[in-house]
Amino acid sequence: MRSVIDILDLDVHELDALTDTALDIIAHPDDYADACRRKKLATLFFEPSTRTRLSFEAAMYELGGNVLSMASAAASSAAKGESVADTVKTVSCYADIIAMRHPKEGAALVAANSATVPVINAGDGGHCHPTQTLADLLTVRREKGRFGDLTVGFCGDLKFGRTVHSFISALSRYPGVRFVLISPEELKLPSYIKKDVLQKKEIPYVQTEDLEDALPGLDILYMTRVQRERFFNEEDYLRLKDSYILTPDKLKNAGPDLSVMHPLPRVNEISVAIDNDPRACYFKQVSNGKYMRMALILKLLKEAGTL
Ligand code: NCD
């Protein structure tokens, strides 16, 4: 059974095909309106979510399918101590495909090993978030027209930010990509990603604490929030939370073609005064996420023989 736990579960040809499908859905939504008729998606969210859960659900409805939704751990048998494995075995009896978010790294893999239907990782702790990367890739394709030959700055919480980990893994497969990793010392990109991805593939990267200095050389700036829920103490969070705030004044140093991205939710990292700047792409990412999730649901249900 094909599941998507990590963005590397999809090869570059599949990423191209998914973005092609998403663009076709955008151009011809009616052609897809019945594609998943009588099929059910279960959304199991053991952690808070707005965009990911609602975009999965909107995606399934726009494909003509139905949705079973578990919006919180507290409202499910997880609160009684049921394991992830037992939960997904149960849900496999009711749904054709599962999207799951869980606070523990590796929970999605456990789920995929127990489910009898495809599982999509909608975020596992501070590990990875492949469908946000799909949203991000479609945004890059629409904004830049290419995945390679880009200088991409990641700014904020690169340690716990799972969207950063997945997006870096995905972009590292394209030629001519360079990274500028902007974070406080305590929130640097984990060394396993630097070793297993960046150094292994000889991707050029620099680490800095200085956003303003990095801005002029970037094609894309990917801002992130400091991940409060992954901190061991509140004091550290309070000290680090406002490390970077992108303001119109700072953006004056950036080029006219910069794309400012953010997986959202935004806390304080991007001034709302930037929202109307043509370089702001974060609400486009929100919309792109729905189309890529439609494309992924279709692909996995077809491969499972359900469609
Ligand atoms: C992200 C996540 O859940 O990791 N949100 C999202 O899915 N768009 C980013 C975040 O919570 O900071």
Boltz pocket constraint, residues with backbone or C-beta under 6 A from the ligand:
constraints:
  - pocket:
      binder: B
      contacts: [[A, 48], [A, 51], [A, 52], [A, 122], [A, 123], [A, 129], [A, 132], [A, 162], [A, 163], [A, 225], [A, 263], [A, 264], [A, 265]]
      max_distance: 6.0
